[in-house]
């Protein structure tokens, strides 16, 4: 019996079990794989893009993609009305989309999570003040409020990120507050109190790790929302300068020449749709893989 016990395989750690759950979830594999490829494209855009995204050639305006007649093999996805390479502009446009997605979602998550933890754990007047602030803030239409904020702050990536953070921290605050209140009723919190843990230590060392799976999934979903908001602001000319390639700017340009160069509109639309879908699938997969209730 001792030999059998000695040769028995050790119980896998919690980290190993979570990693195994992530790798067994198809949505995490496909969604995360697509986002990883997009990150690589964005980082190495100057080396991957076949052309300079700002280089104009009016003699090569509205050339169709290579599978259509009258195309140019040097422009795989065609050109816009100014002769700029659509593929190169789409690749460089991923940079703005991902910067906004990661920075805005991360900042909104940080602010909303801290306020949600405090409101859900300490309760009382603190919870009432934060909850009323969230209710008031969420009463404003998010897209219109973001356009107003960017118009006030001025155009630029920093203004877009600030607008998204100011609007979407409430989403994290409400979810984290609810999860914190639920976790506060668990037996492990009672045990931590019994052995003398301070309230702050219980909150950040016991409750926060158990809220993290829901938070991670929500961050991924928020990244998809941030990509959409940036595209909307670019579409109306309130994001970065017109010289910088963005998917929303390409969509606005393609809408004007849709009958002469439909590909200028379709390519960034596909990129935008695929990216948002990937973030949504990744978020749903993370929620399924990290939530022990949904894994049963």
C-alpha positions as CSV (number, residue, x, y, z in Angstrom):
1,X,0.0,0.0,0.0
2,X,2.9,2.4,0.8
3,X,4.4,1.7,-2.6
4,X,1.1,2.4,-4.3
5,X,0.7,5.7,-2.4
6,X,4.3,6.7,-3.2
7,X,3.9,6.1,-6.9
8,X,0.5,7.8,-7.1
9,X,0.6,10.9,-9.2
10,X,0.5,14.2,-7.3
11,X,-2.7,16.3,-7.4
12,X,-2.4,19.0,-10.0
13,X,-2.1,22.6,-8.7
14,X,-4.9,25.1,-9.1
15,X,-2.9,26.9,-11.7
16,X,-2.4,23.8,-13.7
17,X,-6.1,22.9,-13.5
18,X,-7.1,26.4,-14.7
19,X,-4.6,26.2,-17.6
20,X,-6.0,22.8,-18.6
21,X,-9.5,24.2,-18.5
22,X,-8.5,27.1,-20.7
23,X,-6.8,24.9,-23.2
24,X,-9.8,22.7,-23.4
25,X,-12.2,25.5,-24.2
26,X,-12.5,26.0,-28.0
27,X,-13.7,29.7,-27.7
28,X,-10.5,30.5,-25.8
29,X,-8.3,28.8,-28.4
30,X,-9.9,30.4,-31.4
31,X,-10.7,33.8,-29.9
32,X,-7.3,34.1,-28.1
33,X,-5.5,32.8,-31.2
34,X,-7.0,35.4,-33.4
35,X,-6.2,38.2,-31.0
36,X,-2.7,36.9,-30.7
37,X,-2.2,37.1,-34.4
38,X,-3.7,40.6,-34.5
39,X,-1.2,41.7,-31.8
40,X,1.7,40.3,-33.8
41,X,0.4,42.2,-36.9
42,X,0.1,45.4,-35.0
43,X,3.5,45.2,-33.4
44,X,5.3,44.2,-36.6
45,X,3.1,46.2,-38.9
46,X,6.1,48.1,-40.5
47,X,7.7,44.8,-41.5
48,X,4.5,42.9,-42.4
49,X,2.5,45.5,-44.4
50,X,3.5,45.4,-48.1
51,X,3.2,49.1,-48.6
52,X,3.5,52.4,-46.8
53,X,-0.1,53.0,-45.6
54,X,0.2,56.8,-46.3
55,X,1.8,56.5,-49.7
56,X,-0.5,58.0,-52.4
57,X,-0.6,57.2,-56.1
58,X,-3.6,58.8,-57.9
59,X,-2.8,56.8,-61.0
60,X,-3.6,53.6,-59.0
61,X,-6.8,54.8,-57.4
62,X,-9.6,52.3,-56.7
63,X,-7.7,49.3,-58.0
64,X,-9.7,46.1,-57.2
65,X,-8.4,43.1,-55.2
66,X,-6.2,40.6,-57.0
67,X,-9.0,38.1,-57.7
68,X,-11.0,40.7,-59.7
69,X,-10.3,42.0,-63.2
70,X,-8.0,45.0,-63.8
71,X,-6.2,44.4,-60.5
72,X,-2.5,44.9,-59.6
73,X,-0.6,42.0,-58.0
74,X,1.2,44.6,-55.9
75,X,-2.1,45.5,-54.1
76,X,-3.6,42.3,-52.7
77,X,-6.8,43.9,-51.4
78,X,-6.9,46.8,-53.8
79,X,-6.4,50.5,-53.2
80,X,-8.6,53.4,-52.1
81,X,-9.5,56.5,-54.2
82,X,-6.1,58.0,-53.3
83,X,-4.2,55.0,-54.4
84,X,-3.2,53.8,-50.9
85,X,-2.9,50.1,-50.2
86,X,-6.0,48.9,-48.4
87,X,-4.2,45.8,-46.8
88,X,-1.5,48.0,-45.4
89,X,-3.9,50.5,-44.0
90,X,-6.0,47.7,-42.4
91,X,-2.9,46.2,-40.8
92,X,-1.8,49.6,-39.4
93,X,-5.3,50.3,-38.3
94,X,-5.1,47.4,-35.9
95,X,-2.6,49.3,-33.9
96,X,-5.0,52.0,-32.9
97,X,-7.8,49.5,-32.2
98,X,-5.6,47.4,-29.9
99,X,-4.1,50.3,-28.1
100,X,-7.5,51.6,-27.3
101,X,-8.8,48.2,-26.4
102,X,-6.1,47.2,-24.0
103,X,-5.4,50.6,-22.3
104,X,-9.1,51.7,-22.1
105,X,-10.4,48.3,-20.9
106,X,-7.5,47.9,-18.4
107,X,-8.0,51.4,-16.9
108,X,-11.8,51.1,-16.7
109,X,-11.4,47.7,-15.0
110,X,-8.9,49.1,-12.5
111,X,-11.2,52.0,-11.5
112,X,-14.4,50.0,-11.5
113,X,-13.0,47.0,-9.7
114,X,-11.6,49.1,-6.8
115,X,-14.9,51.0,-6.4
116,X,-16.9,47.8,-6.7
117,X,-14.8,46.0,-4.1
118,X,-15.1,48.8,-1.7
119,X,-18.9,49.2,-2.2
120,X,-19.6,45.5,-2.0
121,X,-17.4,44.8,1.0
122,X,-17.9,47.8,3.3
123,X,-21.5,48.5,2.4
124,X,-23.3,51.2,4.3
125,X,-23.1,54.8,3.1
126,X,-20.1,54.0,1.0
127,X,-22.1,51.5,-1.0
128,X,-25.0,53.9,-1.3
129,X,-22.9,56.8,-2.6
130,X,-21.0,54.6,-5.2
131,X,-24.2,52.8,-6.3
132,X,-26.1,56.1,-6.8
133,X,-23.2,57.5,-8.8
134,X,-23.2,54.4,-11.0
135,X,-27.0,54.6,-11.6
136,X,-26.7,58.3,-12.6
137,X,-23.7,57.7,-14.8
138,X,-25.3,54.7,-16.6
139,X,-28.4,56.8,-17.4
140,X,-26.5,58.7,-20.1
141,X,-26.4,57.1,-23.6
142,X,-22.8,55.8,-23.8
143,X,-22.1,56.5,-27.4
144,X,-23.5,60.0,-27.3
145,X,-21.6,60.7,-24.1
146,X,-18.4,59.4,-25.6
147,X,-18.8,61.7,-28.6
148,X,-19.4,64.6,-26.3
149,X,-16.4,63.9,-24.1
150,X,-14.1,63.5,-27.1
151,X,-15.4,66.7,-28.6
152,X,-14.6,68.5,-25.3
153,X,-11.2,66.8,-24.8
154,X,-10.2,67.2,-28.4
155,X,-9.3,64.5,-30.9
156,X,-6.5,61.9,-30.3
157,X,-6.0,58.4,-28.9
158,X,-5.7,59.7,-25.4
159,X,-9.0,61.5,-25.6
160,X,-10.7,58.3,-26.9
161,X,-9.2,56.2,-24.1
162,X,-10.3,58.8,-21.5
163,X,-13.8,58.9,-22.8
164,X,-14.2,55.1,-22.7
165,X,-12.7,54.9,-19.2
166,X,-15.0,57.6,-17.9
167,X,-18.0,55.8,-19.3
168,X,-17.3,52.1,-18.9
169,X,-15.9,52.0,-15.3
170,X,-19.5,51.7,-14.2
171,X,-19.8,48.3,-15.9
172,X,-17.0,46.8,-13.9
173,X,-18.1,48.5,-10.7
174,X,-21.7,47.1,-10.8
175,X,-20.5,43.5,-11.6
176,X,-17.7,43.4,-9.1
177,X,-19.9,44.9,-6.3
178,X,-22.5,42.2,-6.9
179,X,-19.8,39.4,-6.9
180,X,-18.2,40.9,-3.8
181,X,-21.4,40.8,-1.9
182,X,-22.0,37.2,-2.9
183,X,-18.5,36.2,-1.9
184,X,-18.8,38.0,1.4
185,X,-21.4,35.4,2.5
186,X,-19.2,32.4,1.8
187,X,-17.7,30.2,4.6
188,X,-14.1,31.0,3.7
189,X,-14.7,34.7,4.6
190,X,-16.1,33.7,7.9
191,X,-13.1,31.5,8.6
192,X,-10.7,34.3,7.6
193,X,-12.5,36.6,10.1
194,X,-12.3,34.0,12.8
195,X,-8.5,33.6,12.5
196,X,-8.1,37.4,12.8
197,X,-7.6,38.6,9.2
198,X,-8.2,42.4,8.8
199,X,-11.0,43.5,6.5
200,X,-8.6,44.9,3.9
201,X,-6.6,41.6,3.9
202,X,-9.8,39.5,3.5
203,X,-10.9,41.8,0.6
204,X,-7.7,41.7,-1.4
205,X,-6.3,38.3,-0.5
206,X,-9.4,36.2,-0.3
207,X,-12.3,37.8,-2.1
208,X,-10.5,39.4,-5.0
209,X,-9.0,36.1,-6.3
210,X,-12.5,34.6,-6.3
211,X,-13.9,37.6,-8.2
212,X,-11.0,37.5,-10.7
213,X,-12.5,34.9,-13.1
214,X,-15.6,37.0,-13.8
215,X,-13.4,40.1,-14.0
216,X,-11.1,38.6,-16.5
217,X,-14.0,37.6,-18.8
218,X,-15.5,41.1,-18.4
219,X,-12.2,42.8,-19.4
220,X,-12.1,40.7,-22.6
221,X,-15.7,41.7,-23.5
222,X,-14.9,45.4,-22.7
223,X,-12.0,45.3,-25.2
224,X,-14.5,44.4,-27.9
225,X,-16.7,47.3,-26.9
226,X,-13.7,49.7,-26.9
227,X,-12.8,48.6,-30.4
228,X,-16.4,49.5,-31.6
229,X,-16.4,52.8,-29.8
230,X,-13.0,53.8,-31.3
231,X,-14.3,52.8,-34.7
232,X,-17.4,55.0,-34.2
233,X,-15.4,58.0,-33.2
234,X,-13.0,57.5,-36.1
235,X,-16.0,57.2,-38.4
236,X,-17.3,60.7,-37.3
237,X,-13.7,62.1,-37.4
238,X,-13.3,62.5,-33.6
239,X,-10.5,59.9,-33.0
240,X,-6.9,60.3,-34.3
241,X,-5.9,62.6,-37.1
242,X,-7.1,61.7,-40.6
243,X,-3.5,60.8,-41.6
244,X,-3.4,57.8,-39.2
245,X,-5.0,54.7,-40.6
246,X,-8.0,53.5,-38.5
247,X,-10.7,51.0,-39.3
248,X,-13.5,53.6,-38.6
249,X,-11.8,56.1,-40.9
250,X,-11.5,53.6,-43.6
251,X,-15.2,52.7,-43.3
252,X,-16.1,56.4,-43.5
253,X,-14.0,56.8,-46.6
254,X,-15.2,53.6,-48.2
255,X,-18.8,54.7,-47.7
256,X,-18.2,57.6,-50.0
257,X,-16.8,55.5,-52.8
258,X,-18.8,52.3,-52.3
259,X,-19.9,52.1,-55.9
260,X,-16.3,52.6,-57.3
261,X,-14.4,50.7,-54.6
262,X,-16.6,48.5,-52.3
263,X,-13.5,46.7,-51.0
264,X,-12.4,49.9,-49.2
265,X,-15.5,49.6,-47.0
266,X,-15.7,45.8,-46.8
267,X,-12.1,45.1,-45.6
268,X,-12.2,47.2,-42.4
269,X,-15.7,46.1,-41.7
270,X,-14.5,42.4,-41.8
271,X,-11.5,43.3,-39.6
272,X,-13.7,45.1,-37.1
273,X,-16.4,42.4,-37.0
274,X,-13.8,39.6,-36.6
275,X,-11.9,41.4,-33.9
276,X,-15.0,42.2,-31.8
277,X,-16.3,38.6,-32.3
278,X,-12.9,37.2,-31.2
279,X,-12.9,39.3,-28.0
280,X,-16.5,38.3,-27.3
281,X,-15.7,34.6,-27.9
282,X,-12.6,34.9,-25.7
283,X,-14.5,36.5,-22.9
284,X,-17.3,33.9,-23.0
285,X,-14.7,31.1,-23.1
286,X,-12.8,32.5,-20.2
287,X,-16.0,32.8,-18.2
288,X,-16.8,29.1,-18.9
289,X,-13.2,27.9,-18.2
290,X,-12.6,29.9,-15.1
291,X,-16.0,29.7,-13.4
292,X,-16.2,26.4,-11.5
293,X,-20.0,26.5,-11.5
294,X,-20.2,26.6,-15.4
295,X,-17.6,23.8,-15.7
296,X,-19.8,21.3,-14.0
